Structure formats: structure tokens, C-alpha cells
Amino acid sequence: MNSKVFDIIIEKGILFLIIFTPLAFGSVQEWSSSVMELAAFIVLGAWMIKAWSGKTVVIRDTRLLIPTAGFLVFMLFQLTPLPQGILTAIAPANAAIYRDFGLAGDTGWKTISIHPWATRQELVRVIAYLAVFFVIINHYRDREKIQRLVVSVIMMGALLIVIAIAQKETWNGRVLWFYPVEAHHASSRNSAIWGPYINRNHFAGYLEMVIPLVLATSFYRAAKLGKGRHTPLLQKLTNAWASRRFPEFTLYGLLGLVMTATLFATLSRGGIMGVLAGLLVFFGLARSRGRLKKRADLFAMLGAALLLMLVVAAWSRIEGRFEQLGEEQSLQRAWVWKDSLNIVRDFPLFGTGLGTFGDIYPKYQTHSSLILYDRAHNDYVEALTDLGTVGLLILTTMAAYYGKIIYRAWKNRDKTYIKIMGAGGMASLAAMAVHSTMDFNLHIPANALLLTIIAGITYATVFHSDGERSSVHHA
């Protein structure tokens, strides 16, 4: 079969995932997450058939595969039935759960995961994310393909904003005008619902990852306009505006401003802190690259002025949201984190099984007994309860090694596109890393998939753009 057929399946499949997952209410429901997983495996299958047919495919960074494989093995270990004696010896609290809630006299083999079905679901989802990442870093091997993917992500972010605003202006008590919600969500223009997302924090989480890519694209377009030794960049920008030519960077810049304003309008504290962290990382990275320093300073000053105007305009509402941190409703998260530490104390090494927080937490809950918490509202805390210190160490090693090779490769690349877009990708990842300290975006499939796609884009950018070889060793 012609390799172009496989290319179409791969690229259209990734595009389908970008469009479908957020529109399907963040893909939090079982049917939508199953569609996401199926599409991811179809994309992986197309890539594997293409590789098998002898086409050029390269597996990069074999060292990154080691912690990745280690994490998958650890999850399989959580799902492996063990004799009662071994389970009691290595995970006594897990064995006690079966004794306390199981059938009397049951001596059958049991898994470390206290809810194997939930852990199996999470395992399939993790494999789907890894499949998408693996395909992106191998298939998107030139700047044109990478930029098309970046633009697709940006346009999806823009579409979500249009939907969110239109929905609020024409609110009929249903998400996307057709899906019914609970009575307490159905009030006119409910502030918690943004577009297809029931939770504003997750809508903000999506935008905070897109905004640095928009900023990087605008910055790159401006840098292209500013090439040349005889005319300063600021003069070129002035000339372009005076001649009523609106450079492409202007459109992306305005889009970035609208996205940032919309994110602030959600009043998501985690989203606001996340995007600010992402912007700081972007400009910090850009300023560290000699020839970009002056351009970064100019962009930063302009961005800071616009951001200040935005904050001043909405200060009363933003201030009110942050003042609520001391109120009982906001303290609930801190109570959940405190209770979660007791889970870690009892399940220190191997956790309770990925995806089982909602099953184990009620046993340790000390506040708000009428509220069911199925998430810890902190991705790091939940990872620790689900995976234990062993699993979290493997996961942290994987993330740290990825960050190390990306940053090292980025430092050794000299092309403007790679320097700017690589910084944008790392800023997006940093934004989510900050937001994850106070929410559970990584358990929203659409957001976790977007993070995976951006991680793949960033990798492809610093290693593959323009076919230029990095001086960093990959194996």
C-alpha cells in the first residue's frame, strides 16, 4: 500500500483527536475516552504498518524508553495477582483492604490495585497517550508538518473560545446547547461551565497550554519580519502598520491576547497562575538565547503592558477569587491533601493502584462527609496515593529525563524557529506543571492528550525541524 495512505491516516487521526477530545466534554465519559483510545491505536497501527513495510522510521532516544517501559511494567505489577502471603509482606495495607471488605475465608490471589478494573482502564489510557507521543516524535520530522500541527492546536483553542462565548450569550441550560446538566449547573450562564467543559479549571487548563504556542508563533513571525541588518525590528513593525499591512504575527498576537483574556475571565486561580508561569518560562528561555534577547525584551514589555491592562480591568473579580482561598469551600482542597497523606502513610511503596483514589479516599475522609471526592485536586498528590513512592519515582524519572534531553537539545540548536517554538513548547509544559499542583487536569483525557501532543511537538521541534542534526547524542 502507498505510504501516503498511512501518512493520511496518521495526520488525519491526530487532527481528529485534537478536535474530538475537547468537544466531547473533555472526553471524561467512558464512551468518549474509548473513542480517543481507539483513534490513538489506529494511528499507532498505521505508523507500525508503515514501519513494517520498510519505510524510513527512526526510534529516537532509547534511554527515554527505559523509564517509560519501567512505568508500564510497574502498572502491570499493580495488576498482577499475588498470593496472600506475598501481598501481606510487601503491601500489608492492600491485603488488609481485602480482608476488611472481602468475603470471609477468601484466600485467593489478589492484586496490589484495590480496584483492578479502574487500573486497567488507566493503563489502556496511558498506553494510548504514549502511542500518540511515539507517533508524533517519529512522523513529524520537518518544520512544515510540525507547524501544521501547532496551527491545528491553536485553531482548536480559538474554536473553544468562540463556542464558550456563544454558549454563555445564548445559554439554554445545556452544554453545547444539547447536553443536559444537573440543576445546580443549569443556572443562566453558569460561571463554572465554559464551552464543552463543566469545570472552568479544566477549560483554563486547556487554554494555558495553547497560549504559549500562540505567543511563540507570533514571536517567530515577528522575528522573520525583523530579519535584516539595516532596519531595526521596531522600525519594520512601524512601517508595516503605517502601510496598513497587518503582518501575520499581529493576528497571532491578538489571538493570544483574546485567549489570555478569556482564561482570566474564567477566574480559575490555577489557570491564571499556570499561564503566568508559562509566560515567564517562555520569555526567560527566549532571553537566554543571545540574538533573541532584544526581541524578547520588546515582546515582553508589550505583553506586560497588555497583561497589566487586562488585570486592572478585571482586578475586582480576580482579587475576589484569590481572597476566597481562606474560605471553608476553598480549604476543602487542603483538607483532601492532608487526608491523602494518611493514605500515603498506609500505602507507602506501591500505592492503591492507578485510578483508585475515589475508591480509597472515603476511608480516610475527615471533612465534608456529604461530598464525594473522586480526585485529590492535585495531580502530584494523587499520583503518590495511587502509585506510592516507587511508582512516583519511576514517573518522575521519566519526566525529568524527558525535560533534560529536550532542554539540552534546545540549547544546542541555533535556528530561530527551533529556539522560539521549542521555548513555546517547554512553556506550555511548565504551565500545566504549575496548574497540576492545585487541580486534576491530567485526569481529564482531552487535556492529558493535549499535553502529550505538545510534548511530542516540542520533542520533534528540537530534534527534527528542518532535518538539522543536533549535536546531542540520542541513544
Buried (B, 14 or more C-beta within 10 A) or exposed (E): EEEEEBBEBBBEBBBBBBBBBBBBBBBBEEEBBBBBBEBBBBBBBBBBBBBEEEEEBEEBBEBBEBBBEBBBEBBEBBBEEBEBEEBBEEBEBBBEBBEEEEEEEEEEEBBBBBBBEBBBBBBBBBBBBBBBBBBBBBBBBEBEBBBEBBBBBBBBBBBBBEBBBEBBEEBEEBBEEEEEBEEEBBEEEBEBBBBBBBBBBBBBBBBBBBBBBBBBBBBBBBBBBBEEEEEEBEEBBEEBEEEEEEBBBBBBBBBBBBBBBBBBBBBBBBBBBBBBBBBBBBBBBBBEBEEBEBBBEBBBEEBEEBBEEBBEEBEEEBEEBEEBEEEEEBBBBBBBBEBBEBBBEBBBBBBBBBBBBBBBBEBBBEBBEEEEBEBBBBBBBBBBBBBBBBBBBBBBBBBEBBBEBBBBBBBEBEBBBBBBBBBBBBBBBBBBBBBBBBBBBBBBBBBBBBBBBBBBBBBBBBBBBBEEEBEBEBE
